[in-house]
Amino acid sequence: MKFKFTIILFLTAILLLFSCAEKTIPDPPLLTDKWITVYDSDAKGITQTWYKEFPSTNFLGSTWDDWQMPNARYRWHKQRFKVGELDSTSHYYLSCNTIASPSLIWLNGTLLDQVNYTQSYAIDISSSLVKNDYNELVIRNEYADDSFGIHELKIKKNLDDTCLIEKKMDYNSMPLYHEYQSYVNNLIIYEAFPRHFSGGNFTAIQNMTSRLNQLGINMIWLMPIHPIGQSHKVGSLGSPYAVRDYFTTNFRYGSMTKFSSLRSMLHRNHIKLMLDAPISTSAVDHSWVRDYPNYYMKDEQGNMIQPAGYKNKDVFAFDMSNPSLIRKIESYLDFWLEQGVDAFRLNGSKNINADIFQEFRDHFTDEGQDPFLLSDGSQADHLLFGLDAVSGDALYKAFRDISDGKADARLIGATLAEEIKAYPQNSKIVHYEENHETPRAMRSMGIDEHHLALFTIFTAPGIPMIYCGEELNNPPKMSLYSKTDINWYNIHWPTYNLISKLSKFRKESSILTHGDLHQIADTKAIGGFSRRYRNETWFVLMNYSNIEQSYQIDVKTTVFSDGVSGVVENGKVKLKAKGYCVVK
């Protein structure tokens, strides 16, 4: 009896030992074919961030199951899996076999990629996996063309290079995170550098309101208006982007009362106000350097550092992974919204993780605010995370390449068509021919090509932007670090009148503010594109050559022109040298 009892105790101990022992986690981690599944009939998963907080449900399915809800465009899947110790000498890949519809894939809340119809696909997830912890993979499938789903997903190690697909993210099929306000369709922006106006202050800009109205401007972008750091100051006045205090105005520009007066005047004239907000750096003598040193990036020795590639010593780079800093930046933006500001250009955003913009947007939504947010970069993913518009750098480069003889007129239509494909649908791109970082267009390209570029940005999709003094006769480049003397009465009337006419034309033409863009049969000399809206099509044509050109197209009427170019008979358009017109 005693012997049997001992045997039972021994076997029980063995069972307990095995039951308590931690199971070996396979390397690479295993995915099953069972996924928590939710149908998204209202297309609300993106805005409600299901990729971070998945809806509660007990329904399990696979990514290849039959579609159970025909009225639902999207189906979401989530799988939680354990990852053990990772092999630091290996790469880990998410391998997908037979992708039958557009799909978004997130790992641990971060968007990995957008994939489309393909037999096989793999993406390197080594940097996204969290070792010795649970990881979450979320997929959104789209029901498109009676096709849907992903047949098989596995995590693999060290795939052969031939298994990898070099692909470009298909942003065009992705949804915008934030629906911008309707007024954005009609925006015409004027970038203003307060320092360089006559008087160099808010009152000087206020006195220019009638000019802005005549030019058709309905949003003014003020470059930073804050006190400038004095330590390691560049030039006689310093860079306006080296901010020493975010919650007040530069005394040279005027008091908060003067700022309020400017804002009121602008709003009375239906001009919105956008502030240039440096959110990635501060001046080296900002009080936060002393009071909140954890707000800043540091090197291995613990010293605060400048942004990567920045040559001057007047700013320190913020550590944008610090939640306390993000809250402080939000309070900075909130403060200026309370002062009546309508919009922000987020300077430094091109070097910031796009997830932060979603935090900003969600914060504003919670506060009942809806400011227009402009990136200083051209990245498409900024529009997927809450910003309203990005910079149209590609079109500016096309203007320069044509002017420098590196390309011909066909580059204009090709660039705009490529831009449409490279961004989510209904994206807003700010187009320009000069800004505070570029050479002056009139001086560097000449008057004729400057006017062709102006004509292009006002007739293309997006938002046209005019730079401070662009309406003047041969204006000088304005220094970022000192005051440039400018005669604001030396107006170049052909340019002034052209901007005014183009602004009026754009605002009165829904086809320009809402229409689609399509390429045309352009030539080396004649570039352009078509715009389509509802049942109407317009053709935008520009002659980059130095001689008169003819163009055959099925049109009857000239809608807008330089005064000479246009339809001369049914199906035939003549364009003067460096001429332009819109025909239908």
ZAMARGU-4260 file (C-alpha; in steps of 0.2 Angstrom, whole numbers, plus 5000, padded with zeros to 4 digits):
<rodrens>
0) 5000/5000/5000 | 5014/5012/5005 | 5023/5008/4988 | 5008/5012/4978 | 5006/5028/4987
5) 5024/5033/4983 | 5021/5028/4965 | 5006/5040/4964 | 5015/5054/4972 | 5030/5052/4960
10) 5018/5052/4944 | 5009/5067/4951 | 5025/5076/4953 | 5030/5072/4935 | 5013/5078/4928
15) 5015/5094/4938 | 5032/5097/4932 | 5027/5095/4914 | 5011/5106/4916 | 5021/5120/4924
20) 5035/5120/4912 | 5034/5134/4899 | 5030/5128/4882 | 5044/5131/4869 | 5040/5145/4858
25) 5044/5141/4840 | 5056/5151/4829 | 5049/5158/4818 | 5032/5162/4827 | 5017/5152/4821
30) 5001/5159/4814 | 4985/5149/4814 | 4971/5150/4801 | 4959/5156/4815 | 4957/5175/4816
35) 4945/5186/4826 | 4935/5193/4812 | 4924/5209/4811 | 4914/5216/4796 | 4915/5234/4793
40) 4899/5239/4784 | 4901/5258/4789 | 4919/5259/4784 | 4923/5266/4801 | 4938/5255/4806
45) 4951/5267/4801 | 4944/5282/4810 | 4940/5271/4825 | 4958/5264/4825 | 4953/5246/4825
50) 4971/5242/4821 | 4975/5247/4838 | 4959/5243/4848 | 4950/5229/4839 | 4932/5228/4842
55) 4926/5214/4854 | 4919/5199/4846 | 4918/5180/4848 | 4917/5177/4829 | 4932/5167/4822
60) 4936/5165/4804 | 4950/5164/4791 | 4956/5177/4779 | 4950/5166/4765 | 4932/5163/4771
65) 4917/5167/4760 | 4911/5184/4762 | 4896/5184/4773 | 4890/5202/4772 | 4889/5208/4754
70) 4884/5226/4760 | 4901/5227/4769 | 4915/5234/4759 | 4929/5229/4772 | 4932/5214/4783
75) 4945/5215/4797 | 4955/5201/4805 | 4966/5200/4821 | 4977/5187/4827 | 4987/5188/4844
80) 5003/5177/4844 | 5017/5174/4856 | 5035/5178/4850 | 5050/5171/4860 | 5068/5176/4859
85) 5072/5182/4841 | 5088/5177/4831 | 5097/5193/4829 | 5107/5186/4814 | 5091/5183/4805
90) 5077/5192/4796 | 5059/5188/4799 | 5046/5190/4785 | 5027/5190/4784 | 5024/5179/4769
95) 5007/5180/4760 | 5001/5168/4747 | 4988/5173/4735 | 4981/5190/4739 | 4965/5192/4730
100) 4960/5210/4735 | 4967/5226/4742 | 4973/5223/4760 | 4981/5234/4773 | 4992/5225/4786
105) 4997/5232/4803 | 5009/5224/4816 | 5007/5230/4834 | 4998/5245/4828 | 5010/5251/4815
110) 5005/5250/4796 | 5017/5238/4787 | 5010/5240/4770 | 4996/5240/4758 | 4996/5225/4746
115) 4985/5221/4731 | 4982/5207/4719 | 4997/5196/4718 | 5001/5178/4720 | 5015/5180/4733
120) 5022/5193/4743 | 5034/5195/4758 | 5038/5210/4769 | 5052/5211/4782 | 5045/5213/4799
125) 5061/5211/4809 | 5060/5228/4817 | 5042/5227/4821 | 5042/5211/4831 | 5042/5212/4850
130) 5052/5198/4857 | 5047/5188/4873 | 5029/5195/4872 | 5013/5194/4863 | 5011/5203/4846
135) 4996/5208/4836 | 4993/5206/4818 | 4978/5215/4810 | 4972/5214/4792 | 4959/5224/4783
140) 4953/5215/4767 | 4942/5224/4754 | 4929/5217/4744 | 4933/5222/4726 | 4928/5216/4709
145) 4920/5200/4717 | 4936/5196/4725 | 4943/5196/4742 | 4955/5189/4755 | 4972/5182/4758
150) 4974/5163/4756 | 4988/5160/4768 | 5000/5170/4780 | 5015/5164/4788 | 5030/5171/4797
155) 5047/5165/4789 | 5065/5167/4792 | 5078/5172/4779 | 5068/5171/4763 | 5077/5169/4747
160) 5079/5186/4738 | 5069/5179/4724 | 5054/5177/4735 | 5053/5196/4739 | 5043/5208/4729
165) 5050/5225/4727 | 5034/5236/4727 | 5029/5253/4730 | 5015/5257/4743 | 4999/5259/4734
170) 4993/5275/4743 | 4980/5279/4730 | 4968/5265/4737 | 4970/5270/4755 | 4957/5281/4764
175) 4961/5298/4771 | 4961/5298/4790 | 4953/5315/4791 | 4940/5323/4780 | 4945/5341/4777
180) 4933/5355/4778 | 4924/5360/4762 | 4933/5377/4761 | 4949/5368/4758 | 4944/5365/4740
185) 4944/5384/4736 | 4960/5389/4746 | 4973/5400/4738 | 4987/5403/4750 | 5000/5417/4752
190) 5016/5414/4762 | 5021/5429/4771 | 5037/5433/4780 | 5032/5447/4793 | 5050/5453/4795
195) 5051/5459/4776 | 5036/5469/4775 | 5037/5488/4776 | 5038/5491/4795 | 5042/5472/4798
200) 5027/5470/4809 | 5009/5464/4810 | 5002/5481/4806 | 5012/5481/4790 | 5003/5465/4785
205) 4987/5472/4791 | 4989/5486/4779 | 4991/5474/4765 | 4974/5466/4767 | 4967/5475/4752
210) 4981/5469/4741 | 4978/5451/4747 | 4960/5453/4743 | 4963/5459/4725 | 4975/5444/4722
215) 4961/5433/4728 | 4970/5426/4743 | 4959/5417/4756 | 4973/5410/4768 | 4989/5419/4773
220) 5003/5408/4780 | 5013/5418/4792 | 5031/5411/4795 | 5035/5409/4813 | 5030/5424/4823
225) 5038/5419/4840 | 5053/5426/4850 | 5070/5420/4842 | 5084/5412/4852 | 5099/5423/4854
230) 5112/5409/4858 | 5121/5404/4842 | 5110/5415/4832 | 5112/5415/4814 | 5114/5432/4805
235) 5109/5448/4812 | 5091/5443/4817 | 5092/5424/4818 | 5081/5411/4810 | 5062/5412/4814
240) 5062/5393/4816 | 5074/5395/4832 | 5059/5398/4844 | 5063/5404/4861 | 5045/5405/4867
245) 5030/5397/4859 | 5016/5406/4868 | 5019/5424/4863 | 5024/5435/4848 | 5041/5442/4843
250) 5042/5459/4850 | 5048/5466/4834 | 5032/5460/4825 | 5021/5467/4839 | 5011/5463/4854
255) 4998/5450/4856 | 4985/5464/4855 | 4993/5469/4838 | 4992/5451/4832 | 4973/5450/4837
260) 4970/5466/4827 | 4978/5458/4812 | 4968/5442/4814 | 4952/5452/4815 | 4956/5461/4800
265) 4960/5446/4790 | 4944/5437/4796 | 4933/5452/4791 | 4940/5451/4774 | 4937/5432/4773
270) 4955/5427/4774 | 4960/5413/4785 | 4976/5413/4796 | 4989/5399/4796 | 5004/5399/4808
275) 5020/5391/4804 | 5023/5380/4819 | 5040/5373/4822 | 5036/5357/4831 | 5052/5347/4830
280) 5065/5359/4837 | 5067/5374/4849 | 5080/5387/4851 | 5095/5381/4862 | 5091/5395/4874
285) 5073/5390/4876 | 5068/5388/4895 | 5063/5370/4891 | 5081/5365/4888 | 5084/5369/4907
290) 5067/5364/4914 | 5062/5349/4903 | 5079/5341/4897 | 5070/5325/4893 | 5060/5334/4879
295) 5076/5333/4868 | 5086/5321/4859 | 5104/5317/4866 | 5120/5309/4859 | 5128/5294/4868
300) 5137/5306/4880 | 5120/5314/4885 | 5122/5330/4876 | 5107/5338/4867 | 5109/5338/4848
305) 5104/5346/4832 | 5092/5338/4820 | 5101/5326/4808 | 5110/5336/4794 | 5106/5353/4801
310) 5122/5363/4800 | 5118/5377/4812 | 5119/5377/4831 | 5104/5388/4835 | 5092/5374/4839
315) 5090/5357/4848 | 5080/5342/4841 | 5065/5337/4851 | 5063/5319/4856 | 5046/5316/4848
320) 5044/5299/4856 | 5041/5308/4873 | 5022/5308/4877 | 5024/5323/4889 | 5032/5333/4875
325) 5018/5329/4863 | 5005/5335/4876 | 5015/5351/4877 | 5015/5354/4858 | 4996/5351/4858
330) 4994/5364/4872 | 5005/5376/4861 | 4993/5373/4846 | 4978/5374/4857 | 4984/5391/4863
335) 4985/5398/4846 | 4968/5391/4841 | 4961/5401/4856 | 4969/5416/4848 | 4958/5413/4832
340) 4971/5404/4821 | 4963/5393/4808 | 4977/5382/4802 | 4995/5376/4805 | 5010/5372/4794
345) 5019/5359/4805 | 5037/5363/4802 | 5048/5348/4804 | 5034/5336/4800 | 5043/5328/4786
350) 5056/5321/4798 | 5042/5315/4811 | 5034/5298/4813 | 5017/5300/4805 | 5008/5292/4820
355) 5010/5308/4830 | 4999/5317/4818 | 4985/5305/4822 | 4987/5310/4840 | 4986/5328/4836
360) 4971/5325/4825 | 4962/5315/4838 | 4966/5328/4851 | 4958/5342/4841 | 4943/5331/4838
365) 4941/5328/4856 | 4942/5347/4859 | 4929/5350/4846 | 4942/5359/4835 | 4946/5356/4816
370) 4961/5366/4811 | 4968/5364/4793 | 4985/5355/4795 | 4999/5356/4782 | 5015/5346/4781
375) 5031/5353/4776 | 5035/5337/4767 | 5027/5328/4753 | 5025/5311/4761 | 5009/5302/4757
380) 5007/5293/4773 | 5005/5310/4782 | 4988/5311/4774 | 4984/5294/4781 | 4987/5300/4799
385) 4977/5316/4800 | 4986/5330/4790 | 4975/5339/4777 | 4988/5343/4764 | 5007/5340/4759
390) 5019/5350/4749 | 5019/5348/4730 | 5038/5347/4728 | 5037/5336/4713 | 5029/5349/4702
395) 5041/5362/4708 | 5055/5351/4702 | 5047/5349/4685 | 5046/5368/4683 | 5064/5369/4687
400) 5069/5355/4676 | 5060/5362/4661 | 5067/5379/4664 | 5085/5372/4666 | 5083/5362/4649
405) 5083/5345/4658 | 5065/5341/4652 | 5052/5347/4640 | 5034/5352/4642 | 5027/5334/4643
410) 5034/5333/4661 | 5020/5344/4668 | 5006/5332/4664 | 5016/5317/4668 | 5021/5324/4685
415) 5003/5328/4689 | 4997/5312/4684 | 5010/5303/4694 | 5005/5313/4709 | 4987/5308/4708
420) 4992/5290/4708 | 5005/5292/4722 | 4992/5299/4735 | 4976/5294/4743 | 4961/5299/4732
425) 4955/5317/4736 | 4972/5322/4743 | 4976/5340/4744 | 4994/5345/4737 | 5000/5363/4739
430) 5008/5368/4723 | 5020/5382/4721 | 5034/5390/4709 | 5044/5398/4724 | 5044/5398/4743
435) 5056/5404/4756 | 5068/5390/4752 | 5069/5392/4733 | 5076/5405/4721 | 5064/5418/4715
440) 5054/5412/4700 | 5054/5428/4690 | 5073/5430/4692 | 5078/5412/4689 | 5065/5406/4676
445) 5060/5422/4668 | 5044/5431/4667 | 5036/5420/4654 | 5040/5403/4662 | 5035/5411/4679
450) 5018/5414/4671 | 5017/5397/4664 | 5020/5390/4681 | 5007/5401/4689 | 4994/5396/4676
455) 4998/5378/4680 | 4996/5378/4699 | 4979/5387/4697 | 4972/5375/4684 | 4979/5359/4692
460) 4971/5349/4706 | 4977/5354/4723 | 4980/5371/4732 | 4989/5385/4723 | 5002/5395/4734
465) 5010/5412/4731 | 5025/5417/4740 | 5028/5434/4749 | 5032/5448/4735 | 5029/5436/4720
470) 5018/5450/4713 | 5032/5462/4713 | 5044/5467/4699 | 5060/5456/4700 | 5059/5454/4719
475) 5075/5449/4729 | 5076/5433/4738 | 5072/5436/4756 | 5085/5432/4769 | 5080/5420/4783
480) 5092/5428/4795 | 5091/5446/4792 | 5080/5460/4785 | 5079/5462/4766 | 5074/5479/4759
485) 5060/5478/4747 | 5050/5491/4738 | 5032/5484/4740 | 5025/5498/4728 | 5036/5491/4714
490) 5022/5480/4708 | 5024/5469/4692 | 5007/5472/4685 | 5006/5458/4672 | 5010/5446/4686
495) 4999/5455/4699 | 4984/5455/4686 | 4987/5437/4681 | 4987/5430/4699 | 4971/5440/4702
500) 4962/5434/4686 | 4968/5416/4689 | 4961/5417/4707 | 4944/5423/4701 | 4944/5410/4687
505) 4948/5396/4699 | 4935/5400/4712 | 4921/5402/4699 | 4926/5385/4691 | 4920/5369/4700
510) 4929/5359/4687 | 4946/5366/4693 | 4942/5364/4712 | 4933/5347/4711 | 4937/5339/4694
515) 4948/5324/4689 | 4964/5326/4680 | 4969/5316/4665 | 4984/5316/4653 | 4983/5322/4635
520) 4993/5319/4619 | 5005/5332/4624 | 5021/5336/4614 | 5039/5342/4618 | 5033/5360/4615
525) 5015/5359/4621 | 5012/5352/4638 | 4995/5351/4648 | 4982/5340/4655 | 4963/5339/4655
530) 4951/5342/4669 | 4934/5333/4670 | 4919/5336/4681 | 4902/5329/4679 | 4898/5330/4660
535) 4911/5343/4655 | 4929/5342/4650 | 4942/5356/4649 | 4959/5355/4641 | 4973/5365/4649
540) 4987/5369/4637 | 5004/5378/4638 | 5017/5382/4625 | 5034/5381/4632 | 5043/5384/4615
545) 5049/5401/4609 | 5038/5400/4593 | 5019/5400/4590 | 5012/5382/4590 | 4996/5374/4584
550) 4987/5360/4592 | 4973/5349/4585 | 4960/5344/4597 | 4941/5342/4597 | 4936/5359/4605
555) 4926/5374/4600 | 4928/5387/4614 | 4941/5396/4623 | 4938/5397/4642 | 4953/5406/4648
560) 4969/5413/4639 | 4984/5424/4639 | 4974/5436/4628 | 4980/5429/4612 | 4981/5410/4613
565) 4965/5400/4610 | 4953/5391/4598 | 4955/5398/4580 | 4943/5386/4572 | 4934/5370/4577
570) 4947/5357/4582 | 4962/5369/4581 | 4970/5379/4595 | 4984/5391/4592 | 4996/5396/4606
575) 5008/5410/4605 | 5026/5408/4611 | 5026/5404/4630 | 5007/5405/4628 | 4993/5396/4638
580) 4974/5394/4637 | 4960/5383/4643 | 4948/5376/4630 | 4933/5365/4629
</rodrens>
